[in-house]
Amino acid sequence: MPPVRRILLPLALLIVGCGSAEAHSFGTVYRLPIPFWMYAFAASATLALSFLMVGFFVTGQSAERHSRYVELPDAVPGVLWSILRGLSVFLLVLTMLNGLVGAQRPFANFSLTFFWVGFVLGFAYLTAIIGDVYAFINPWRVLCDWIERVRPTAFGGRMRYPAWLAYYPALAFYLGFIWLELFGHTTPRSLSFVLLGYSVLNVTAAALFGAEAWFRYGEFFAVFFRLLGKIAPIAYAPGRNPGRAPIAVRLRPPFVGLIEEAADHPSLLLFVLFMLSSTAFDGVHETLPWVQIYWKYLYPALVWAIARPYAFFVGLYYDWQWLTLWLSPFFYLAIYLSFIGMAKYVTGSERSLRDLALQFAYSLIPIAFAYNLTHYFTLLLSDGPRLLPLASDPFAVGWDLFATAKIPEQPITLQASTVWHTQVALIVVGHLISVYLAHAQALRVFPGSRKALRSQVPMLVLMMGFTTAGLWILSLPIASGQVLVPMPAGAIVPELPGIMSTPTPTLTGKT
């Protein structure tokens, strides 16, 4: 619509065209050429105007028209699915073996780069483009299917999966996974043991509760990729010809999968909120203001109240970091429910707060995906190219399987200004999409377009808050080498993120 473009284009140029930022994502100091509040104002104004455009021009009928599918029943032959399923198991086994017997130097080890960069980042972003193929090539599910060919009743389930348990196992594994990523200091060998233990757990749980139930509710990668797959313009369903094409491919508009259904349990809402909060925590937990909360404000009070050695407070610092990570989804839940409560109040809806919260849960996924992409796409560009030489010689024994072993590592580097403006654009676009999806869902939930529009005013305020917070986190300086920690003279300081020793009894800011 031309009027919409005339309004949004100048605002987009204001956001993307501003110069620089003191953003921590690049590891170098990069100062904003204009005050931060101008970025926040421009982004919030973009959301507000987009909300008005969506409210006036998007109707229930237009939203329904965008939900149509085009089915391609024989697009992917069955033999290709079989190859992909076998490849997924092979890569899992290779990752575990490589960590056990391969080079233990992190940058020379295939397993660490493949798992953290190739799988956790690269495959997640690919899933948002091609859909949830993981549901069909999940290596642990494939292993169960292979075992069932020999023992048909092996994964029928010894007991019924408890309804109250829902997605809590997946959420617990997700909490542990992010802890491992941020604080686990994984080595190739420790990663192999973690994957081996997780493999045993998945197979055991599938045998106990049944493969269908466990891989729907308990296996957290399956839940994670299923949610990301709803973003994609491609969906999958059981095919009409199991022999020739067991999986049918369906084309649809992007993001439509997020409004086709609602979250079916509060534990899944918490999972979605942790997708948001974990990335935000990763962005903030080593920044100067965050580190100062403990060492500048909590530490002096603790020293006065508790007479313990300095090492005790160092350990308490990590406990505090871990606790805030694990409590972060519940903090986000409190904020989310308060705004959903406002929407319920302004519409006079008789639906329960729980029902409304579940109805709009998936509209947060584009924000969570944008946050993830914003924080980690530079890591994918810088470390991803290392997979080419490592894939040819995964065990560092002189192989050149794909003629790529001697390719020099050439990480893709971007200027700080390019990174910052890309991050700003991703955050704003993610929130714009969420505004549209929330309104489309409101048209289904609330009778009448006026009620739907009123219900989204609190959600708009929430989106503006998330946008501002996301940009603010990106603009914070990293605390490394900047926070001075008071300690007894001669004390030995363990290695801590963002902390350096000083004999002076005061805390200072940036050095």
ZIQUIRA-V848766 format. One record per residue. N is the residue number from 1. RES is the residue in one small letter. PHI is phi in radians with two decimals (* if undefined). D_FIRST is the distance of its C-alpha to the first C-alpha in Angstrom with 2 decimals. Layout:
n->N res->RES phi->PHI d_first->D_FIRST
n->N res->RES phi->PHI d_first->D_FIRST
//
This chain:
n->1 res->m phi->* d_first->0.00
n->2 res->p phi->-0.96 d_first->3.82
n->3 res->p phi->-1.02 d_first->5.70
n->4 res->v phi->-1.12 d_first->5.46
n->5 res->r phi->-1.11 d_first->6.42
n->6 res->r phi->-1.14 d_first->8.86
n->7 res->i phi->-1.40 d_first->10.37
n->8 res->l phi->-1.38 d_first->10.82
n->9 res->l phi->-1.07 d_first->11.94
n->10 res->p phi->-1.07 d_first->15.04
n->11 res->l phi->-1.16 d_first->16.04
n->12 res->a phi->-1.09 d_first->15.91
n->13 res->l phi->-1.15 d_first->17.97
n->14 res->l phi->-1.10 d_first->20.32
n->15 res->i phi->-1.24 d_first->21.00
n->16 res->v phi->-1.41 d_first->21.41
n->17 res->g phi->-1.60 d_first->23.04
n->18 res->c phi->-1.41 d_first->25.93
n->19 res->g phi->-1.16 d_first->29.29
n->20 res->s phi->-2.54 d_first->31.54
n->21 res->a phi->-2.58 d_first->32.83
n->22 res->e phi->-1.53 d_first->36.12
n->23 res->a phi->-1.67 d_first->34.77
n->24 res->h phi->-1.44 d_first->37.31
n->25 res->s phi->-1.16 d_first->35.55
n->26 res->f phi->-1.59 d_first->36.87
n->27 res->g phi->1.45 d_first->40.41
n->28 res->t phi->-2.19 d_first->40.55
n->29 res->v phi->-1.28 d_first->40.02
n->30 res->y phi->-2.41 d_first->36.76
n->31 res->r phi->-1.61 d_first->36.16
n->32 res->l phi->-1.14 d_first->32.87
n->33 res->p phi->-1.36 d_first->32.53
n->34 res->i phi->-2.25 d_first->31.04
n->35 res->p phi->-1.01 d_first->32.01
n->36 res->f phi->-1.04 d_first->30.66
n->37 res->w phi->-1.07 d_first->29.38
n->38 res->m phi->-1.21 d_first->26.77
n->39 res->y phi->-1.08 d_first->25.32
n->40 res->a phi->-1.09 d_first->25.50
n->41 res->f phi->-1.15 d_first->23.94
n->42 res->a phi->-1.11 d_first->20.97
n->43 res->a phi->-1.14 d_first->20.41
n->44 res->s phi->-1.14 d_first->20.93
n->45 res->a phi->-1.12 d_first->18.61
n->46 res->t phi->-1.06 d_first->15.79
n->47 res->l phi->-1.11 d_first->16.72
n->48 res->a phi->-1.11 d_first->17.02
n->49 res->l phi->-1.17 d_first->13.65
n->50 res->s phi->-1.12 d_first->12.08
n->51 res->f phi->-1.05 d_first->14.51
n->52 res->l phi->-1.14 d_first->13.43
n->53 res->m phi->-1.11 d_first->9.75
n->54 res->v phi->-1.11 d_first->11.29
n->55 res->g phi->-1.09 d_first->13.95
n->56 res->f phi->-1.49 d_first->12.10
n->57 res->f phi->-1.91 d_first->9.60
n->58 res->v phi->-1.68 d_first->11.86
n->59 res->t phi->-2.02 d_first->14.95
n->60 res->g phi->-1.05 d_first->18.11
n->61 res->q phi->-1.18 d_first->17.53
n->62 res->s phi->-1.18 d_first->14.24
n->63 res->a phi->-1.15 d_first->16.11
n->64 res->e phi->-1.19 d_first->19.07
n->65 res->r phi->-1.09 d_first->17.36
n->66 res->h phi->-1.37 d_first->16.44
n->67 res->s phi->-1.70 d_first->20.16
n->68 res->r phi->-1.37 d_first->21.57
n->69 res->y phi->-1.94 d_first->24.02
n->70 res->v phi->-2.12 d_first->25.37
n->71 res->e phi->-1.62 d_first->29.04
n->72 res->l phi->-2.04 d_first->31.05
n->73 res->p phi->-1.13 d_first->34.58
n->74 res->d phi->-2.02 d_first->36.60
n->75 res->a phi->-1.22 d_first->34.29
n->76 res->v phi->-2.11 d_first->36.62
n->77 res->p phi->-1.15 d_first->40.37
n->78 res->g phi->-1.07 d_first->42.69
n->79 res->v phi->-1.13 d_first->44.70
n->80 res->l phi->-1.20 d_first->41.79
n->81 res->w phi->-1.07 d_first->41.43
n->82 res->s phi->-1.11 d_first->45.19
n->83 res->i phi->-1.12 d_first->45.06
n->84 res->l phi->-1.14 d_first->42.34
n->85 res->r phi->-1.15 d_first->44.33
n->86 res->g phi->-1.14 d_first->47.47
n->87 res->l phi->-1.14 d_first->45.77
n->88 res->s phi->-1.12 d_first->44.50
n->89 res->v phi->-1.17 d_first->48.08
n->90 res->f phi->-1.04 d_first->49.45
n->91 res->l phi->-1.19 d_first->47.16
n->92 res->l phi->-1.10 d_first->48.13
n->93 res->v phi->-1.13 d_first->51.81
n->94 res->l phi->-1.08 d_first->51.44
n->95 res->t phi->-1.09 d_first->49.79
n->96 res->m phi->-1.19 d_first->52.63
n->97 res->l phi->-1.14 d_first->55.37
n->98 res->n phi->-1.13 d_first->53.98
n->99 res->g phi->-1.19 d_first->53.99
n->100 res->l phi->-1.42 d_first->57.58
n->101 res->v phi->-2.07 d_first->59.20
n->102 res->g phi->-1.46 d_first->56.79
n->103 res->a phi->-1.09 d_first->56.70
n->104 res->q phi->-1.60 d_first->56.40
n->105 res->r phi->-1.34 d_first->54.75
n->106 res->p phi->-0.93 d_first->51.12
n->107 res->f phi->-1.34 d_first->49.57
n->108 res->a phi->-1.79 d_first->51.88
n->109 res->n phi->-1.82 d_first->51.29
n->110 res->f phi->-1.19 d_first->48.91
n->111 res->s phi->-1.11 d_first->48.57
n->112 res->l phi->-1.12 d_first->47.14
n->113 res->t phi->-1.16 d_first->44.50
n->114 res->f phi->-1.13 d_first->43.58
n->115 res->f phi->-1.21 d_first->43.37
n->116 res->w phi->-1.31 d_first->41.63
n->117 res->v phi->-1.69 d_first->39.37
n->118 res->g phi->-1.24 d_first->39.08
n->119 res->f phi->-1.54 d_first->39.01
n->120 res->v phi->-1.12 d_first->37.87
n->121 res->l phi->-1.71 d_first->35.06
n->122 res->g phi->-1.03 d_first->34.38
n->123 res->f phi->-1.22 d_first->34.65
n->124 res->a phi->-1.11 d_first->32.55
n->125 res->y phi->-1.19 d_first->29.61
n->126 res->l phi->-1.14 d_first->30.27
n->127 res->t phi->-1.07 d_first->30.26
n->128 res->a phi->-1.19 d_first->26.69
n->129 res->i phi->-1.80 d_first->25.81
n->130 res->i phi->-1.83 d_first->28.31
n->131 res->g phi->1.63 d_first->28.98
n->132 res->d phi->-1.45 d_first->32.20
n->133 res->v phi->-1.26 d_first->34.80
n->134 res->y phi->-1.04 d_first->37.14
n->135 res->a phi->-1.04 d_first->37.85
n->136 res->f phi->-1.81 d_first->39.66
n->137 res->i phi->-2.06 d_first->41.20
n->138 res->n phi->-0.86 d_first->42.22
n->139 res->p phi->-1.07 d_first->45.62
n->140 res->w phi->-1.26 d_first->47.38
n->141 res->r phi->-1.21 d_first->46.21
n->142 res->v phi->-1.10 d_first->47.28
n->143 res->l phi->-1.03 d_first->50.68
n->144 res->c phi->-1.11 d_first->51.05
n->145 res->d phi->-1.11 d_first->50.22
n->146 res->w phi->-1.16 d_first->52.83
n->147 res->i phi->-1.14 d_first->55.41
n->148 res->e phi->-1.14 d_first->54.73
n->149 res->r phi->-1.14 d_first->55.75
n->150 res->v phi->-1.55 d_first->59.17
n->151 res->r phi->-2.17 d_first->59.28
n->152 res->p phi->-1.01 d_first->57.03
n->153 res->t phi->-1.78 d_first->57.48
n->154 res->a phi->-1.11 d_first->57.02
n->155 res->f phi->-2.13 d_first->53.56
n->156 res->g phi->-1.35 d_first->53.81
n->157 res->g phi->1.74 d_first->54.13
n->158 res->r phi->-1.35 d_first->57.35
n->159 res->m phi->-2.57 d_first->55.72
n->160 res->r phi->-1.31 d_first->52.61
n->161 res->y phi->-1.18 d_first->49.79
n->162 res->p phi->-1.11 d_first->49.85
n->163 res->a phi->-1.09 d_first->46.82
n->164 res->w phi->-1.18 d_first->47.11
n->165 res->l phi->-1.26 d_first->46.88
n->166 res->a phi->0.76 d_first->43.34
n->167 res->y phi->-1.69 d_first->41.43
n->168 res->y phi->-1.08 d_first->43.80
n->169 res->p phi->-1.04 d_first->45.59
n->170 res->a phi->-1.09 d_first->42.37
n->171 res->l phi->-1.11 d_first->41.49
n->172 res->a phi->-1.09 d_first->45.02
n->173 res->f phi->-1.15 d_first->44.82
n->174 res->y phi->-1.12 d_first->41.46
n->175 res->l phi->-1.03 d_first->43.11
n->176 res->g phi->-1.16 d_first->46.01
n->177 res->f phi->-1.13 d_first->43.89
n->178 res->i phi->-1.17 d_first->42.05
n->179 res->w phi->-1.04 d_first->45.45
n->180 res->l phi->-1.08 d_first->46.79
n->181 res->e phi->-1.15 d_first->43.96
n->182 res->l phi->-1.54 d_first->44.32
n->183 res->f phi->-2.19 d_first->48.03
n->184 res->g phi->-1.33 d_first->49.77
n->185 res->h phi->0.83 d_first->50.56
n->186 res->t phi->-1.14 d_first->50.60
n->187 res->t phi->-1.88 d_first->52.81
n->188 res->p phi->-0.95 d_first->52.73
n->189 res->r phi->-1.22 d_first->55.65
n->190 res->s phi->-1.15 d_first->54.34
n->191 res->l phi->-1.09 d_first->50.98
n->192 res->s phi->-1.09 d_first->52.96
n->193 res->f phi->-1.15 d_first->54.92
n->194 res->v phi->-1.11 d_first->51.81
n->195 res->l phi->-1.15 d_first->50.26
n->196 res->l phi->-1.13 d_first->53.61
n->197 res->g phi->-1.09 d_first->53.96
n->198 res->y phi->-1.16 d_first->50.42
n->199 res->s phi->-1.14 d_first->51.22
n->200 res->v phi->-1.08 d_first->54.40
n->201 res->l phi->-1.11 d_first->52.67
n->202 res->n phi->-1.12 d_first->49.93
n->203 res->v phi->-1.14 d_first->52.47
n->204 res->t phi->-1.14 d_first->54.78
n->205 res->a phi->-1.15 d_first->52.11
n->206 res->a phi->-1.13 d_first->50.84
n->207 res->a phi->-1.19 d_first->54.46
n->208 res->l phi->-1.36 d_first->54.91
n->209 res->f phi->-1.83 d_first->51.76
n->210 res->g phi->1.71 d_first->50.64
n->211 res->a phi->-1.09 d_first->48.23
n->212 res->e phi->-1.05 d_first->45.41
n->213 res->a phi->-1.20 d_first->45.49
n->214 res->w phi->-1.13 d_first->46.13
n->215 res->f phi->-1.39 d_first->43.36
n->216 res->r phi->-1.57 d_first->40.88
n->217 res->y phi->-1.91 d_first->41.98
n->218 res->g phi->-1.74 d_first->44.32
n->219 res->e phi->-1.43 d_first->43.35
n->220 res->f phi->-1.26 d_first->40.84
n->221 res->f phi->-1.09 d_first->39.35
n->222 res->a phi->-1.10 d_first->38.58
n->223 res->v phi->-1.17 d_first->36.78
n->224 res->f phi->-1.06 d_first->34.95
n->225 res->f phi->-1.25 d_first->33.69
n->226 res->r phi->-1.11 d_first->32.87
n->227 res->l phi->-1.19 d_first->30.48
n->228 res->l phi->-1.15 d_first->28.88
n->229 res->g phi->-1.11 d_first->28.70
n->230 res->k phi->-1.22 d_first->26.32
n->231 res->i phi->-1.27 d_first->23.63
n->232 res->a phi->-1.20 d_first->24.13
n->233 res->p phi->-1.45 d_first->22.44
n->234 res->i phi->-2.24 d_first->26.04
n->235 res->a phi->-2.22 d_first->28.43
n->236 res->y phi->-2.29 d_first->32.06
n->237 res->a phi->-2.62 d_first->34.39
n->238 res->p phi->-0.99 d_first->38.00
n->239 res->g phi->-1.40 d_first->38.36
n->240 res->r phi->-1.41 d_first->40.14
n->241 res->n phi->-2.12 d_first->42.56
n->242 res->p phi->-0.98 d_first->44.12
n->243 res->g phi->-1.33 d_first->46.30
n->244 res->r phi->-1.50 d_first->43.95
n->245 res->a phi->-2.49 d_first->40.59
n->246 res->p phi->-1.19 d_first->41.10
n->247 res->i phi->-2.12 d_first->37.49
n->248 res->a phi->-1.59 d_first->34.53
n->249 res->v phi->-1.77 d_first->31.19
n->250 res->r phi->-2.13 d_first->27.98
n->251 res->l phi->-1.66 d_first->24.49
n->252 res->r phi->-2.67 d_first->21.64
n->253 res->p phi->-1.12 d_first->18.23
n->254 res->p phi->-1.03 d_first->19.02
n->255 res->f phi->1.29 d_first->20.05
n->256 res->v phi->-1.11 d_first->20.34
n->257 res->g phi->-1.05 d_first->24.08
n->258 res->l phi->-1.42 d_first->23.92
n->259 res->i phi->-2.01 d_first->23.08
n->260 res->e phi->-1.34 d_first->25.38
n->261 res->e phi->-2.64 d_first->28.38
n->262 res->a phi->-1.87 d_first->29.69
n->263 res->a phi->-1.05 d_first->32.35
n->264 res->d phi->-1.75 d_first->35.70
n->265 res->h phi->-2.84 d_first->37.94
n->266 res->p phi->-0.99 d_first->37.98
n->267 res->s phi->-1.12 d_first->39.41
n->268 res->l phi->-1.27 d_first->36.20
n->269 res->l phi->-1.06 d_first->34.26
n->270 res->l phi->-1.08 d_first->36.74
n->271 res->f phi->-1.07 d_first->36.19
n->272 res->v phi->-1.09 d_first->32.41
n->273 res->l phi->-1.15 d_first->33.21
n->274 res->f phi->-1.26 d_first->35.77
n->275 res->m phi->-1.02 d_first->33.19
n->276 res->l phi->-1.33 d_first->31.61
n->277 res->s phi->-1.21 d_first->34.85
n->278 res->s phi->-1.17 d_first->36.78
n->279 res->t phi->-1.21 d_first->34.35
n->280 res->a phi->-1.10 d_first->34.23
n->281 res->f phi->-1.11 d_first->38.03
n->282 res->d phi->-1.06 d_first->38.39
n->283 res->g phi->-1.27 d_first->36.40
n->284 res->v phi->-1.84 d_first->38.43
n->285 res->h phi->-1.27 d_first->41.93
n->286 res->e phi->-1.99 d_first->43.28
n->287 res->t phi->-1.48 d_first->41.71
n->288 res->l phi->-1.03 d_first->43.96
n->289 res->p phi->-1.07 d_first->43.01
n->290 res->w phi->-1.20 d_first->43.35
n->291 res->v phi->-1.10 d_first->46.69
n->292 res->q phi->-1.18 d_first->47.98
n->293 res->i phi->-0.96 d_first->47.45
n->294 res->y phi->-1.39 d_first->50.35
n->295 res->w phi->-1.35 d_first->52.55
n->296 res->k phi->-1.70 d_first->52.20
n->297 res->y phi->-1.96 d_first->52.04
n->298 res->l phi->-1.41 d_first->53.29
n->299 res->y phi->-1.03 d_first->55.91
n->300 res->p phi->-1.04 d_first->58.09
n->301 res->a phi->-1.19 d_first->58.24
n->302 res->l phi->-1.17 d_first->59.11
n->303 res->v phi->-1.08 d_first->61.85
n->304 res->w phi->-1.18 d_first->63.33
n->305 res->a phi->-1.55 d_first->63.30
n->306 res->i phi->-2.19 d_first->64.25
n->307 res->a phi->-1.59 d_first->67.02
n->308 res->r phi->-2.36 d_first->65.93
n->309 res->p phi->-1.08 d_first->65.91
n->310 res->y phi->-1.03 d_first->62.90
n->311 res->a phi->-1.04 d_first->62.04
n->312 res->f phi->-1.07 d_first->61.52
n->313 res->f phi->-1.31 d_first->58.66
n->314 res->v phi->-1.12 d_first->57.15
n->315 res->g phi->-1.09 d_first->57.11
n->316 res->l phi->-1.16 d_first->55.73
n->317 res->y phi->-1.07 d_first->52.87
n->318 res->y phi->-1.15 d_first->51.83
n->319 res->d phi->-1.04 d_first->52.35
n->320 res->w phi->-1.12 d_first->50.06
n->321 res->q phi->-1.08 d_first->47.35
n->322 res->w phi->-1.14 d_first->47.68
n->323 res->l phi->-1.12 d_first->47.73
n->324 res->t phi->-1.16 d_first->44.56
n->325 res->l phi->-1.09 d_first->42.80
n->326 res->w phi->-1.24 d_first->43.98
n->327 res->l phi->-1.54 d_first->43.19
n->328 res->s phi->-1.01 d_first->39.66
n->329 res->p phi->-1.13 d_first->37.93
n->330 res->f phi->-1.28 d_first->39.85
n->331 res->f phi->-1.12 d_first->38.79
n->332 res->y phi->-1.13 d_first->35.12
n->333 res->l phi->-1.09 d_first->35.91
n->334 res->a phi->-1.06 d_first->37.30
n->335 res->i phi->-1.14 d_first->34.18
n->336 res->y phi->-1.07 d_first->31.87
n->337 res->l phi->-1.15 d_first->34.09
n->338 res->s phi->-1.12 d_first->34.21
n->339 res->f phi->-1.33 d_first->30.46
n->340 res->i phi->-1.12 d_first->30.45
n->341 res->g phi->-1.07 d_first->33.33
n->342 res->m phi->-1.10 d_first->31.33
n->343 res->a phi->-1.08 d_first->28.58
n->344 res->k phi->-1.10 d_first->31.44
n->345 res->y phi->-1.21 d_first->32.93
n->346 res->v phi->-1.22 d_first->29.95
n->347 res->t phi->-1.69 d_first->29.22
n->348 res->g phi->1.12 d_first->32.90
n->349 res->s phi->-1.20 d_first->32.50
n->350 res->e phi->-1.56 d_first->35.75
n->351 res->r phi->-1.17 d_first->34.73
n->352 res->s phi->-1.24 d_first->36.78
n->353 res->l phi->-1.06 d_first->35.60
n->354 res->r phi->-1.07 d_first->36.46
n->355 res->d phi->-1.13 d_first->34.31
n->356 res->l phi->-1.14 d_first->31.22
n->357 res->a phi->-1.08 d_first->31.78
n->358 res->l phi->-1.24 d_first->31.98
n->359 res->q phi->-1.08 d_first->28.89
n->360 res->f phi->-1.79 d_first->26.65
n->361 res->a phi->-1.06 d_first->28.70
n->362 res->y phi->-1.22 d_first->26.60
n->363 res->s phi->-1.19 d_first->23.47
n->364 res->l phi->-1.49 d_first->25.53
n->365 res->i phi->-1.11 d_first->26.03
n->366 res->p phi->-1.02 d_first->22.97
n->367 res->i phi->-1.16 d_first->24.35
n->368 res->a phi->-1.06 d_first->27.81
n->369 res->f phi->-1.16 d_first->26.75
n->370 res->a phi->-1.11 d_first->24.90
n->371 res->y phi->-1.05 d_first->28.09
n->372 res->n phi->-1.08 d_first->30.28
n->373 res->l phi->-1.11 d_first->28.42
n->374 res->t phi->-1.09 d_first->28.32
n->375 res->h phi->-1.37 d_first->32.05
n->376 res->y phi->-2.08 d_first->33.39
n->377 res->f phi->-1.15 d_first->31.43
n->378 res->t phi->-1.17 d_first->33.76
n->379 res->l phi->-1.16 d_first->36.71
n->380 res->l phi->-1.11 d_first->35.46
n->381 res->l phi->-1.25 d_first->35.12
n->382 res->s phi->-1.42 d_first->38.50
n->383 res->d phi->-1.78 d_first->40.58
n->384 res->g phi->-1.02 d_first->38.95
n->385 res->p phi->-1.03 d_first->40.54
n->386 res->r phi->-1.15 d_first->43.92
n->387 res->l phi->-1.15 d_first->43.62
n->388 res->l phi->-1.09 d_first->44.26
n->389 res->p phi->-1.18 d_first->47.85
n->390 res->l phi->-1.17 d_first->48.57
n->391 res->a phi->-1.15 d_first->47.66
n->392 res->s phi->-1.32 d_first->50.28
n->393 res->d phi->-2.43 d_first->52.95
n->394 res->p phi->-1.12 d_first->52.09
n->395 res->f phi->-1.75 d_first->55.70
n->396 res->a phi->0.95 d_first->56.37
n->397 res->v phi->-2.01 d_first->59.35
n->398 res->g phi->1.72 d_first->58.53
n->399 res->w phi->-1.24 d_first->56.52
n->400 res->d phi->-2.57 d_first->53.85
n->401 res->l phi->-1.10 d_first->52.49
n->402 res->f phi->-2.03 d_first->49.23
n->403 res->a phi->1.03 d_first->50.40
n->404 res->t phi->-2.14 d_first->48.16
n->405 res->a phi->-1.12 d_first->50.84
n->406 res->k phi->-1.72 d_first->51.45
n->407 res->i phi->-1.19 d_first->47.86
n->408 res->p phi->-1.14 d_first->47.76
n->409 res->e phi->-1.22 d_first->45.50
n->410 res->q phi->-2.20 d_first->42.59
n->411 res->p phi->-1.08 d_first->40.24
n->412 res->i phi->-1.44 d_first->36.77
n->413 res->t phi->-1.98 d_first->36.56
n->414 res->l phi->-2.13 d_first->33.68
n->415 res->q phi->-1.17 d_first->33.92
n->416 res->a phi->-1.01 d_first->33.70
n->417 res->s phi->-1.12 d_first->30.75
n->418 res->t phi->-1.13 d_first->28.82
n->419 res->v phi->-1.10 d_first->29.77
n->420 res->w phi->-1.05 d_first->28.84
n->421 res->h phi->-1.22 d_first->25.35
n->422 res->t phi->-1.13 d_first->24.77
n->423 res->q phi->-1.10 d_first->26.06
n->424 res->v phi->-1.07 d_first->23.87
n->425 res->a phi->-1.09 d_first->20.70
n->426 res->l phi->-1.11 d_first->21.96
n->427 res->i phi->-1.11 d_first->22.81
n->428 res->v phi->-1.15 d_first->19.52
n->429 res->v phi->-1.09 d_first->17.51
n->430 res->g phi->-1.03 d_first->20.13
n->431 res->h phi->-1.25 d_first->19.77
n->432 res->l phi->-1.07 d_first->15.98
n->433 res->i phi->-1.11 d_first->16.54
n->434 res->s phi->-1.14 d_first->19.41
n->435 res->v phi->-1.06 d_first->17.55
n->436 res->y phi->-1.12 d_first->15.22
n->437 res->l phi->-1.13 d_first->18.37
n->438 res->a phi->-1.10 d_first->20.45
n->439 res->h phi->-1.22 d_first->18.19
n->440 res->a phi->-1.05 d_first->18.06
n->441 res->q phi->-1.21 d_first->21.83
n->442 res->a phi->-1.10 d_first->22.32
n->443 res->l phi->-1.11 d_first->20.96
n->444 res->r phi->-1.50 d_first->23.79
n->445 res->v phi->-1.50 d_first->26.39
n->446 res->f phi->-1.84 d_first->26.15
n->447 res->p phi->-1.27 d_first->26.40
n->448 res->g phi->1.61 d_first->23.75
n->449 res->s phi->-1.20 d_first->20.28
n->450 res->r phi->-1.19 d_first->21.86
n->451 res->k phi->-1.12 d_first->24.39
n->452 res->a phi->-1.05 d_first->21.94
n->453 res->l phi->-1.18 d_first->19.96
n->454 res->r phi->-1.10 d_first->23.34
n->455 res->s phi->-1.12 d_first->24.57
n->456 res->q phi->-1.58 d_first->21.92
n->457 res->v phi->-1.10 d_first->22.82
n->458 res->p phi->-1.07 d_first->25.93
n->459 res->m phi->-1.14 d_first->24.12
n->460 res->l phi->-1.09 d_first->21.65
n->461 res->v phi->-1.07 d_first->24.81
n->462 res->l phi->-1.09 d_first->26.27
n->463 res->m phi->-1.09 d_first->23.35
n->464 res->m phi->-1.10 d_first->23.66
n->465 res->g phi->-1.11 d_first->27.36
n->466 res->f phi->-1.10 d_first->27.07
n->467 res->t phi->-1.09 d_first->24.77
n->468 res->t phi->-1.09 d_first->27.24
n->469 res->a phi->-1.11 d_first->30.19
n->470 res->g phi->-1.11 d_first->28.89
n->471 res->l phi->-1.15 d_first->28.36
n->472 res->w phi->-1.11 d_first->31.71
n->473 res->i phi->-1.05 d_first->33.55
n->474 res->l phi->-1.13 d_first->32.32
n->475 res->s phi->-1.50 d_first->33.52
n->476 res->l phi->-1.30 d_first->36.98
n->477 res->p phi->-1.37 d_first->39.94
n->478 res->i phi->-1.17 d_first->42.02
n->479 res->a phi->-1.46 d_first->45.39
n->480 res->s phi->-0.99 d_first->47.49
n->481 res->g phi->1.28 d_first->50.37
n->482 res->q phi->-2.10 d_first->49.25
n->483 res->v phi->-1.69 d_first->50.70
n->484 res->l phi->-1.80 d_first->54.41
n->485 res->v phi->-1.81 d_first->56.19
n->486 res->p phi->-1.21 d_first->59.46
n->487 res->m phi->-2.78 d_first->62.24
n->488 res->p phi->-1.09 d_first->66.01
n->489 res->a phi->-1.06 d_first->67.58
n->490 res->g phi->1.45 d_first->68.13
n->491 res->a phi->-1.22 d_first->65.82
n->492 res->i phi->-1.65 d_first->64.16
n->493 res->v phi->-1.71 d_first->60.39
n->494 res->p phi->-1.11 d_first->58.72
n->495 res->e phi->-1.23 d_first->55.62
n->496 res->l phi->-2.24 d_first->52.72
n->497 res->p phi->-1.18 d_first->49.10
n->498 res->g phi->1.35 d_first->48.71
n->499 res->i phi->-2.24 d_first->52.32
n->500 res->m phi->-2.36 d_first->55.19
n->501 res->s phi->-1.48 d_first->58.66
n->502 res->t phi->-2.70 d_first->60.22
n->503 res->p phi->-1.32 d_first->63.63
n->504 res->t phi->-1.39 d_first->62.26
n->505 res->p phi->-1.52 d_first->61.75
n->506 res->t phi->-2.13 d_first->58.41
n->507 res->l phi->-1.73 d_first->54.81
n->508 res->t phi->-2.20 d_first->52.76
n->509 res->g phi->-1.56 d_first->49.17
n->510 res->k phi->-1.20 d_first->48.07
n->511 res->t phi->-1.50 d_first->51.02
//
